[in-house]
Amino acid sequence: MEKFIRNLNPPRWVSPIVARVHPARPWLLGVVYWLALVPLAFSPKISGNVSSRYMTIEGIVERGTLSVESSPLRAASGTPDLVRFGRHLYSDKPPVLSAIGAAVYAVVYQSGVRFSGSMSEFVVANWVLVVSIVGVASALTLVWLRQLLQTIPIAPWVADGLTLGFGFGSLLLAYGVTFNNHSVAAGLVTGALALTLLEDPEHKRVPLRRALAGLLAGLTATVDLPMGGVLLVALSVWLTLRSRTMPWSFLAGACLPLLFHCVLQPLVTGTPLPVEMYPDAFDYPGSYWATAGVWKETGPRWRFALELLFGPQGWITVTPVLAFAAIGLGSALARRDDPLRPLALAVGGMVGVLVVYYVWGVRRTDYAGQSFGTRHLLAITPACYFFAVAGVSRLKSKLAWAGFVILLVVGSLYGVAGLRDPWSRIERRVATDPALRLLQNGVIYPWSSYQR
């Protein structure tokens, strides 16, 4: 009886579970989604971003180095995503994800399959890496999203459908078939938030659960520094306010991947600092960034903010169902006793910081380059989708649900278009069908500041 009363009047920083489901149910949805991605990932979706990481993976396994200037893949890749330190060229990507990929590629390599072998060998190596790392992370995103949806009073079968709807109606589908860090970060962020929100303070495994959340948050920071940084801060504050003490187990879990980063990054930059802290490393003879990639500011940053959110590649444009997230976040933030308020504070704060960073903190306003959509915000998208579901649920309107479903269908059109080619801007494609033409023209802010 005492525990029941506590659930009716939960502590300010603890969220109750509204509708529990069988523990295997979210995992079954994840398996279904992963199986759907397996055949879709067989055709390689390569870009300079992907080639840069693949050259690092190949170098670690085949030559025992992070340098890429002697990689057989370099001549064909034409990748701009390289930096020079000393006499060597390196990928400009954080090395931890490539090191994880190297562990998978080592198994493939031992079987006689190489990146630089025949085309069929490259296809197999790419497929194994995408399915085993990006595909698994994408599937885990849905597992943890479904666990989060337990806190919203909707029918279990509806929550199942909404979970799969997000998988096929967002950029998680588009980038689930190519090797990238944003899909991986989406899984890690969603998992860390789910572990924190659904924590039972009376469970004996709370320290272990917090350590796992810290591990996921720390790993996020090694594959997506801006996202991981704000996640670590948000969860540290949340857990400190919840327990009224420093969350040591969370911090201990976060330290493990960060220490791994501190071992690998100095092999490139000489310090644990990422390559972005060394702008001169991008300026070397033949560098893309010193020639074709030279950027000139084309307008005020506030206008780029509109493009970031509502332009052809815009975050809300490609995942329009997120419009309902404002309702869910606002509703949770407005009530001090709302069980979702701590999560709303964390997610809302992270979104605000990330948008400000990518609009005013990044020197270049073409940071998304030739990518299909605003992939840099993909990591926080599942959490925002959760609040979109919460928002439409609290409206208690069939009309609102109808609008939600329509926007989710529009998002699925973007997801399929991105699936075909994740590394080509939507507004620059030749419209081969009415759906693509509709996606190109049906945007709120059709002007793009991007120039070749």
C-alpha positions in Angstrom: 0.0 0.0 0.0 2.8 2.4 0.9 4.5 1.8 -2.5 1.2 2.4 -4.3 0.8 5.7 -2.5 4.3 6.8 -3.5 3.4 6.0 -7.1 0.4 8.2 -6.9 2.5 11.0 -5.5 5.9 10.4 -7.0 9.0 12.4 -5.9 9.7 15.4 -8.0 12.5 13.9 -10.0 11.2 10.4 -10.4 8.8 9.3 -13.1 6.4 6.4 -12.7 5.6 3.8 -15.3 2.0 4.1 -16.6 1.6 0.8 -18.5 4.1 -2.0 -18.3 4.5 -4.5 -21.2 6.3 -7.8 -21.3 10.0 -7.1 -21.3 10.5 -9.0 -24.5 8.0 -6.9 -26.4 10.3 -3.9 -27.2 13.1 -6.3 -28.1 10.8 -8.1 -30.6 10.1 -4.8 -32.3 13.8 -4.1 -32.5 14.4 -7.5 -34.1 11.6 -6.9 -36.7 13.2 -3.5 -37.6 16.7 -4.9 -37.8 15.5 -7.7 -40.1 13.9 -5.1 -42.4 17.2 -3.2 -42.6 19.3 -6.3 -43.4 18.4 -6.5 -47.1 18.1 -2.7 -47.5 21.7 -2.3 -46.4 23.2 -4.6 -49.0 23.6 -1.9 -51.7 26.5 0.3 -50.5 25.6 4.0 -49.8 29.1 5.6 -49.9 30.2 9.2 -49.4 33.3 11.0 -48.4 32.0 10.7 -44.8 31.8 6.9 -45.1 35.1 6.5 -47.0 36.9 8.6 -44.4 35.9 6.1 -41.7 36.5 3.1 -43.9 40.0 4.1 -44.6 40.7 4.4 -40.9 39.1 1.0 -40.3 41.2 -0.5 -43.0 44.4 1.1 -41.7 43.9 -0.2 -38.2 43.3 -3.8 -39.3 45.6 -4.1 -42.3 48.4 -1.7 -41.4 48.1 -1.1 -37.6 47.8 2.7 -38.0 45.2 5.4 -38.0 46.8 7.2 -40.9 45.2 6.9 -44.3 47.5 8.3 -46.9 48.6 4.9 -48.0 45.1 3.4 -48.1 44.1 1.8 -51.4 40.7 3.3 -51.0 42.0 6.9 -51.0 42.4 7.3 -54.8 38.8 6.2 -55.5 37.1 8.0 -52.6 37.9 11.6 -53.4 37.0 12.2 -49.8 37.2 15.8 -48.4 37.0 14.5 -44.8 40.8 14.3 -44.2 43.2 16.3 -42.0 47.0 16.4 -41.9 49.1 16.2 -38.8 52.8 16.0 -39.3 53.6 13.9 -42.4 50.4 11.9 -42.2 46.8 12.2 -43.3 44.0 11.1 -41.0 40.2 11.0 -41.0 38.7 14.1 -39.4 36.2 11.8 -37.6 36.5 10.8 -33.9 38.4 7.5 -33.9 36.3 5.5 -31.4 33.5 4.5 -33.9 36.2 3.5 -36.4 37.9 1.4 -33.8 34.7 -0.4 -33.1 34.2 -0.9 -36.8 37.8 -2.3 -37.0 36.9 -5.0 -34.5 34.1 -6.2 -36.9 36.2 -5.7 -40.0 39.0 -7.8 -38.5 36.7 -10.8 -38.5 35.7 -10.1 -42.1 39.4 -9.6 -43.1 40.3 -12.9 -41.5 37.8 -14.6 -43.7 39.5 -13.3 -46.8 37.3 -10.4 -47.6 38.9 -7.0 -48.0 37.7 -3.4 -48.7 40.3 -3.1 -51.5 39.6 -6.5 -53.0 37.0 -7.1 -55.7 33.8 -5.0 -55.8 31.9 -8.0 -54.4 34.2 -8.1 -51.5 33.7 -4.4 -50.8 29.9 -4.9 -50.9 30.1 -7.7 -48.4 32.4 -5.8 -46.0 30.2 -2.7 -46.2 27.1 -4.8 -45.6 28.5 -6.5 -42.5 29.7 -3.3 -41.0 26.4 -1.4 -41.6 24.2 -4.3 -40.4 26.2 -5.2 -37.3 26.8 -1.6 -36.0 24.5 0.9 -37.6 21.6 -1.6 -38.0 21.9 -2.8 -34.4 22.1 0.7 -33.1 19.0 1.7 -35.1 17.1 -1.4 -33.8 18.1 -0.5 -30.2 16.7 2.9 -30.8 13.3 1.4 -31.3 13.7 -0.9 -28.3 14.4 2.0 -26.0 11.8 4.2 -27.6 9.2 1.5 -27.0 10.3 1.3 -23.4 9.8 5.1 -23.1 6.3 4.9 -24.5 5.3 2.8 -21.5 5.0 6.1 -19.6 2.3 7.4 -22.0 -1.3 6.1 -21.4 -2.0 4.6 -24.8 -2.9 1.0 -25.8 0.1 -1.3 -26.1 -0.6 -2.1 -29.8 -0.8 1.6 -30.5 2.6 2.1 -28.9 4.0 -0.8 -31.0 2.7 0.8 -34.2 4.0 4.2 -33.2 7.4 2.7 -32.5 7.7 1.0 -35.9 6.1 4.2 -37.4 9.1 6.2 -36.2 11.5 3.6 -37.6 10.0 3.8 -41.1 8.9 7.5 -40.9 12.1 9.3 -40.0 15.7 9.7 -41.0 16.5 6.6 -38.9 15.5 4.7 -42.0 17.5 6.8 -44.4 20.7 6.5 -42.3 20.1 3.0 -41.1 21.6 1.6 -44.3 24.9 3.6 -44.4 27.9 3.7 -42.1 27.5 6.8 -40.0 27.8 8.0 -36.4 24.3 9.7 -36.2 22.3 6.5 -36.2 24.6 5.1 -33.6 24.3 8.2 -31.4 20.5 8.0 -31.7 20.5 4.5 -30.1 22.9 5.6 -27.4 21.0 8.7 -26.5 17.6 7.0 -26.4 19.0 4.2 -24.3 20.6 6.6 -21.8 17.3 8.6 -21.5 15.2 5.4 -21.1 17.4 4.0 -18.4 17.3 7.2 -16.5 13.5 7.9 -16.9 12.4 4.3 -16.0 14.8 3.9 -13.1 13.1 2.4 -10.0 14.8 4.0 -7.0 14.0 1.0 -4.8 15.6 -1.5 -7.1 18.8 -3.0 -5.9 20.4 -2.7 -9.4 20.1 1.1 -9.5 23.9 1.6 -9.5 24.4 -0.9 -12.3 21.6 0.8 -14.3 23.1 4.2 -13.8 26.6 2.9 -14.8 25.1 1.6 -18.0 23.4 4.9 -18.7 26.7 6.6 -18.1 28.4 4.2 -20.5 25.9 5.0 -23.2 26.2 8.7 -22.6 30.0 8.6 -22.6 30.1 6.6 -25.7 27.8 9.1 -27.3 30.4 11.8 -26.6 33.0 9.8 -28.4 31.0 9.4 -31.6 29.1 12.7 -31.6 30.8 15.3 -29.3 28.1 18.0 -29.3 25.3 15.6 -28.6 27.3 13.6 -26.1 28.4 16.6 -24.3 25.0 18.0 -23.6 23.7 14.5 -22.8 26.3 14.0 -20.1 25.5 17.4 -18.5 21.8 16.9 -18.7 21.8 13.4 -17.1 24.4 14.4 -14.5 22.1 17.2 -13.3 19.0 15.1 -13.5 20.5 12.3 -11.4 22.0 14.6 -8.9 18.7 16.4 -8.3 16.9 13.0 -8.1 19.2 11.4 -5.5 20.5 14.6 -3.8 24.0 13.3 -4.2 26.7 13.0 -6.9 25.8 10.1 -9.4 29.2 8.4 -9.0 28.1 5.2 -10.8 26.9 7.2 -13.8 30.1 9.1 -14.0 32.2 5.9 -13.6 30.3 4.3 -16.5 30.9 7.4 -18.6 34.6 7.4 -18.0 35.2 4.1 -19.7 34.6 5.2 -23.3 36.0 8.6 -22.7 39.3 7.0 -21.5 39.2 4.9 -24.7 38.9 8.1 -26.7 41.8 9.6 -24.8 44.0 6.7 -25.8 43.1 6.9 -29.5 42.7 10.6 -30.2 46.3 11.5 -29.3 47.5 9.1 -32.0 46.0 11.6 -34.4 46.2 15.1 -32.9 48.7 14.4 -30.1 46.2 15.4 -27.5 42.7 14.2 -26.5 41.2 17.2 -28.2 39.3 16.5 -31.5 40.6 17.6 -34.9 38.1 20.5 -34.9 40.3 22.2 -32.4 43.1 22.3 -34.9 41.8 24.4 -37.9 45.3 24.4 -39.6 45.1 20.7 -40.0 42.4 21.2 -42.6 44.6 23.6 -44.6 47.2 21.5 -46.5 48.2 21.3 -50.2 45.4 19.6 -52.1 42.9 19.8 -49.2 39.3 20.0 -50.3 38.7 22.6 -47.6 41.4 24.9 -49.1 40.1 24.5 -52.6 36.6 23.5 -53.7 35.4 23.5 -50.1 36.2 27.1 -49.3 33.1 28.6 -47.7 31.8 32.2 -47.8 29.0 33.4 -45.6 25.9 33.9 -47.7 23.6 35.5 -45.2 22.6 36.1 -41.6 22.6 33.2 -39.2 19.0 33.7 -38.2 18.1 32.9 -41.8 20.2 29.8 -41.7 18.3 28.8 -38.5 15.1 28.8 -40.6 16.8 26.7 -43.2 18.1 24.3 -40.6 14.6 23.7 -39.2 12.2 24.3 -42.1 14.3 24.4 -45.3 14.6 21.6 -47.9 16.8 19.6 -45.6 15.2 21.0 -42.5 14.8 18.9 -39.3 11.1 19.6 -39.1 10.7 19.3 -42.8 12.0 15.7 -43.1 10.3 14.6 -39.8 7.2 16.8 -39.7 5.5 14.8 -37.0 8.0 16.5 -34.6 5.7 19.6 -34.7 3.6 17.8 -32.0 6.7 17.6 -29.8 6.3 21.3 -28.9 2.9 20.4 -27.4 4.3 17.5 -25.4 7.3 19.4 -24.1 5.2 22.5 -23.3 2.6 20.4 -21.5 5.2 18.6 -19.4 7.2 21.7 -18.6 4.1 23.7 -17.5 3.2 21.4 -14.6 5.7 21.1 -11.8 4.3 17.8 -10.7 4.2 16.2 -14.2 6.1 12.9 -14.1 7.6 13.6 -17.5 8.9 17.1 -16.5 12.5 16.0 -15.7 12.8 14.3 -19.1 11.2 17.4 -20.8 13.7 19.7 -19.1 16.6 17.4 -20.3 15.4 17.0 -23.8 14.2 20.6 -24.3 17.5 21.9 -22.9 19.5 19.6 -25.2 17.5 20.6 -28.3 18.0 24.3 -27.4 21.8 24.0 -27.0 22.2 21.9 -30.1 20.2 24.3 -32.3 22.1 27.3 -31.0 25.4 25.4 -31.5 24.7 24.4 -35.1 23.3 27.8 -36.1 25.7 30.1 -34.4 28.5 27.9 -33.0 29.6 26.2 -36.2 31.7 28.3 -38.6 30.3 26.7 -41.7 26.6 26.8 -42.5 26.9 23.9 -45.0 28.0 21.4 -42.3 25.4 18.9 -43.6 27.1 19.1 -46.9 25.6 16.7 -49.4 23.6 14.7 -46.9 19.9 14.1 -47.4 18.7 15.9 -44.2 19.7 17.5 -41.0 21.4 14.3 -39.8 23.2 16.1 -37.0 20.0 16.3 -35.0 19.0 12.6 -35.7 20.4 11.6 -32.3 17.8 13.6 -30.3 15.0 13.0 -32.7 13.7 9.8 -31.0 13.3 11.6 -27.7 11.5 14.5 -29.5 9.2 11.9 -31.2 8.4 10.5 -27.8 7.2 14.0 -26.7 5.3 14.3 -30.0 3.4 11.1 -29.0 2.9 12.5 -25.5 1.6 15.8 -26.9 -1.0 14.2 -29.3 -2.1 11.8 -26.5 -2.7 14.7 -24.1 -4.8 16.5 -26.7 -7.3 13.6 -26.6 -8.6 14.5 -30.1 -9.2 12.2 -33.0 -8.5 15.0 -35.3 -5.1 15.5 -33.7 -4.3 11.8 -34.1 -5.4 12.0 -37.7 -3.0 14.9 -38.3 -0.2 13.0 -36.5 -0.7 10.0 -38.7 -0.7 12.1 -41.9 2.6 13.8 -40.9 4.1 10.4 -40.0 3.2 9.2 -43.5 4.9 12.3 -45.0 7.9 11.5 -42.9 7.9 8.0 -44.3 8.1 9.4 -47.8 11.2 11.4 -46.8 12.6 8.3 -45.1 12.2 6.2 -48.3 13.7 9.0 -50.5 16.6 9.2 -48.1 17.0 5.5 -48.0 17.6 5.4 -51.8 20.5 7.9 -51.4 21.3 9.3 -47.9 24.2 11.4 -49.3 22.4 13.6 -51.8 20.5 16.8 -51.1 16.8 16.4 -51.6 16.3 19.7 -53.5 19.1 18.9 -56.0 17.7 15.6 -57.2 16.0 15.1 -60.5 12.3 14.5 -59.7 11.6 11.1 -61.1 8.2 10.6 -59.5 5.3 12.7 -58.2 6.2 11.9 -54.5 9.8 13.3 -54.9 8.5 16.4 -56.7 6.0 16.9 -53.8 8.8 16.6 -51.3 11.0 19.1 -53.1 8.3 21.7 -53.4 6.2 21.2 -50.3 8.5 23.0 -47.8 7.9 26.0 -45.6 11.2 27.6 -46.2 12.3 26.7 -49.8 15.4 28.9 -50.0 18.8 27.3 -49.5 22.0 29.1 -48.6 24.0 26.2 -49.8 26.3 26.8 -52.8 28.6 24.3 -54.5 
